Amino acid sequence: MTASTFMPVIETKAASYSAYSTVSIRKVIGDGVRLRKEGWSQGTVLELMYRGEKVYFYDDILGSDPEYNYMRRDSTKTYGYVDHHYVR
């Protein structure tokens, strides 16, 4: 097996899109904002985020629900989806 076999799929997705997507730095504007594995309201919650946290927001990568955008949380380097209403 190669090392890439063990790389999480979600990080691979970001790497493949980063050359084509617009990335902006934003801040979380709520407390307990859910970072989800899948881009819809019932997606698995990976982590909770809190007001003022910095995130790298991929403007062009949407979940199955277009309210959700792909992003990377700066403090933990975790990739996932967030409802775009909770970041500015």
Secondary structure, 3 states (H helix, E strand, C coil): CCHHHHCCHHHHHHHHHCCCCCEEEEEECCCCEEEECCCCCCCCEEEEECCCCEEEEEEEEECCCCCEEEEEECCCCCEEEEEHHHEC
